[in-house]
Amino acid sequence: MRIAVIIPSRYGSTRFNGKPLAPIAGKSMIQRVFERAMQAGKVTEVVVATDDLRIVDAVENFGGRAVMTSEANRSGTDRVAEAAEKIGLGPDDIVINIQGDQPLINPKCLDDVVEPFFTDSGLEMSTLAFAIIRQEEITNPKDVKVTFDNNGYALYFSRSPIPFDRDGNSCFDTYKHLGVYAYTKYFLEKFRSLPEGRLEKIEKLEQLRAMEYGHRIKVVVTAYDSPEVDIPEDIERIEELLRA
């Protein structure tokens, strides 16, 4: 079974144009994500999926592999699905989708997110969660929260704090959703063909589409945070964490 990390990467961004090529402590962001993915023990290959030749050139220059995909893809998931087809993955192979703006992704996270596929033959999709440490992330809509049942399957994803402590006297962990997914190639094709969900449209969270159409998502709690770079100012914090 192949386990392929595919990193969707667009050059254009309203908040941070050229973000994948932004330097972080001497290396481009996309190089840092790629190199960390390559260190995962269970991963068999890593590919960057992009629609921009500048990113292809940058990836190939540091010795990585990039695949050109259509500009018409409506989301990163569509881009990942197209790349999975182009590299010839089979229906039972596993695709790991990492956002290209997580330069501190811990390779152990990638091993964690695919682990349930080795024990549950019927699993279609999994993702990662992290118990929030920085309290501002609980109320910041940029940081997506997730709740899950006793068996580890997602109940809901939201930009709002969930669960909400009505009486204000409970002590509990709030989990942040990390933008890492794993799916079988077969389910990835099914997922991208589903119409947009009502909740997905409201929250602007693509993973809700799978749940709205009756598919379960296994949530794996990881010990490693993976802060994202949304705007240029975020790079300073990432570099500080690298130095630490």
C-alpha positions in Angstrom: 0.0 0.0 0.0 1.3 3.4 -1.0 1.0 6.2 1.6 1.4 9.5 -0.3 1.6 13.0 1.2 0.2 15.5 -1.2 0.7 19.2 -0.4 -1.6 21.5 -2.3 0.2 24.8 -2.9 -1.1 27.9 -4.6 1.0 31.0 -5.3 -1.9 33.5 -5.3 -3.5 34.5 -2.0 -5.5 37.5 -0.9 -3.9 37.7 2.5 -0.4 36.6 1.6 0.6 36.4 -2.1 3.5 34.1 -2.9 3.2 32.5 0.6 4.6 29.0 -0.4 7.9 30.6 -1.4 8.2 33.0 1.6 11.6 32.4 3.3 11.5 31.1 6.9 14.9 31.0 8.5 16.7 30.5 5.2 14.3 28.0 3.5 11.1 28.5 1.7 7.9 27.6 3.5 7.1 24.8 1.0 10.6 23.3 1.4 10.1 23.1 5.2 6.8 21.4 4.9 8.1 19.0 2.2 11.2 18.1 4.2 9.3 17.4 7.4 6.8 15.2 5.5 9.7 13.2 4.1 10.8 12.3 7.6 7.5 10.5 8.5 8.2 6.7 9.0 5.0 5.4 7.2 5.1 7.8 4.2 6.2 6.3 0.9 6.3 9.5 -1.1 5.8 13.3 -0.9 4.4 15.4 -3.8 3.6 19.1 -4.1 0.4 19.8 -6.1 0.4 23.3 -7.6 -0.9 25.4 -10.5 2.2 27.7 -10.7 5.5 27.0 -12.5 7.3 29.2 -9.9 6.4 26.7 -7.2 7.3 23.7 -9.5 10.7 25.2 -10.1 11.3 26.0 -6.4 10.4 22.4 -5.4 12.5 20.8 -8.1 15.5 23.1 -7.2 15.6 21.7 -3.6 15.2 18.1 -4.9 11.5 17.6 -4.4 8.7 16.4 -6.6 5.9 18.6 -7.9 2.9 18.0 -10.1 1.1 20.6 -12.1 -2.6 20.7 -11.6 -5.5 22.6 -13.1 -6.2 26.2 -12.2 -9.9 25.3 -12.3 -9.8 23.3 -9.0 -12.3 24.7 -6.6 -10.4 23.7 -3.5 -7.2 22.2 -2.2 -8.9 18.8 -1.9 -9.7 18.9 -5.6 -6.1 19.7 -6.3 -4.9 16.8 -4.1 -7.4 14.4 -5.8 -6.1 15.4 -9.3 -2.5 14.9 -8.2 -3.3 11.5 -6.7 -4.7 10.5 -10.1 -1.6 11.8 -11.9 0.8 9.9 -9.8 -1.2 6.7 -10.2 -2.4 5.9 -6.8 -4.8 2.9 -6.5 -8.2 2.9 -4.7 -6.9 1.4 -1.5 -3.8 3.6 -1.3 -3.7 6.3 1.4 -3.5 10.0 0.6 -2.4 12.5 3.3 -3.4 16.0 2.6 -1.1 18.6 4.4 -1.7 22.3 4.0 1.4 24.0 2.6 1.4 26.6 5.3 2.3 24.4 8.2 6.1 24.6 8.2 6.5 23.1 11.7 4.4 20.0 11.1 5.9 17.2 13.2 6.6 14.0 11.1 5.1 11.9 13.9 1.7 13.6 13.2 1.6 12.0 9.7 2.3 8.6 11.2 -0.4 9.2 13.8 -3.1 10.3 11.2 -2.7 7.1 9.2 -2.5 4.7 12.1 -6.3 4.0 12.3 -6.3 2.7 8.7 -4.2 -0.3 9.9 -6.8 -1.3 12.5 -10.1 -0.3 10.8 -10.5 -1.8 7.4 -13.6 0.2 6.7 -12.2 3.7 7.6 -12.6 6.3 4.9 -11.1 9.5 6.4 -9.1 10.7 9.4 -7.8 14.0 10.7 -5.8 15.5 13.6 -6.7 17.4 16.7 -4.5 19.1 19.4 -5.6 20.2 22.9 -5.4 24.0 22.8 -2.7 25.6 25.0 -3.0 29.2 23.8 -6.3 30.4 25.2 -6.9 33.0 22.5 -7.2 30.2 20.0 -10.4 29.0 21.7 -12.3 32.1 20.6 -10.4 33.0 17.4 -12.5 31.9 14.4 -9.3 31.4 12.4 -8.6 28.4 14.7 -11.1 25.6 14.0 -12.4 23.6 16.9 -13.6 20.0 16.9 -15.6 17.7 19.2 -15.7 14.0 19.0 -17.5 11.0 20.5 -16.2 8.3 22.8 -14.9 6.3 19.9 -12.9 9.2 18.5 -15.3 10.1 15.6 -16.0 13.7 14.9 -19.3 15.2 16.1 -18.7 18.7 14.7 -16.1 21.2 13.5 -16.7 24.9 14.1 -15.0 28.3 14.1 -16.8 28.9 17.4 -15.8 27.5 20.8 -17.1 24.0 21.2 -18.2 22.7 23.5 -19.5 25.9 25.1 -19.4 26.1 28.9 -22.8 27.4 29.7 -22.3 27.9 33.4 -18.7 28.8 33.2 -17.5 26.5 36.0 -16.4 23.4 34.1 -12.8 22.3 33.4 -12.2 20.6 30.1 -9.9 20.6 27.0 -10.9 22.4 23.9 -9.4 20.7 20.8 -8.1 22.6 17.8 -8.4 20.9 14.4 -5.1 20.7 12.5 -5.3 20.9 8.7 -4.1 17.4 8.1 -6.3 14.7 6.5 -5.9 11.2 5.4 -8.2 9.3 3.1 -8.3 6.3 0.9 -7.9 7.3 -2.7 -11.3 5.7 -3.3 -13.0 8.0 -0.7 -11.1 11.1 -1.8 -12.7 10.7 -5.3 -16.2 10.2 -3.7 -15.7 13.2 -1.4 -14.7 15.6 -4.1 -17.8 14.6 -6.1 -20.3 15.5 -3.3 -22.2 18.8 -3.6 -21.4 21.6 -1.2 -23.0 21.0 2.2 -25.2 23.5 4.0 -23.1 23.6 7.1 -19.9 23.7 5.0 -21.2 26.8 3.2 -22.0 28.5 6.5 -18.8 27.7 8.4 -16.6 27.6 5.3 -15.2 24.3 6.5 -14.9 21.6 3.8 -14.7 18.7 6.1 -18.3 19.3 7.2 -19.4 18.2 3.7 -18.3 14.6 4.5 -20.3 14.5 7.7 -23.3 16.1 6.2 -23.5 13.3 3.7 -23.2 10.6 6.4 -19.4 9.8 6.3 -17.5 9.4 9.6 -14.2 11.1 10.3 -11.8 9.6 12.8 -10.1 12.2 15.0 -6.6 11.4 16.1 -5.4 13.5 19.0 -1.7 14.4 18.6 0.8 15.7 21.1 2.2 18.1 18.5 0.8 21.5 17.5 1.2 22.7 13.9 0.8 26.5 13.7 -0.2 27.9 10.4 1.1 30.9 8.5 -1.8 33.0 7.4 -0.2 36.4 7.0 3.4 37.6 6.7 3.5 38.6 10.4 3.1 35.0 11.4 6.5 34.1 10.1 8.2 35.9 13.0 6.5 33.6 15.5 7.4 30.5 13.4 11.1 31.5 13.3 11.0 32.1 17.1 9.7 28.6 17.5 12.4 27.2 15.3 15.0 28.9 17.3 13.5 27.5 20.5 
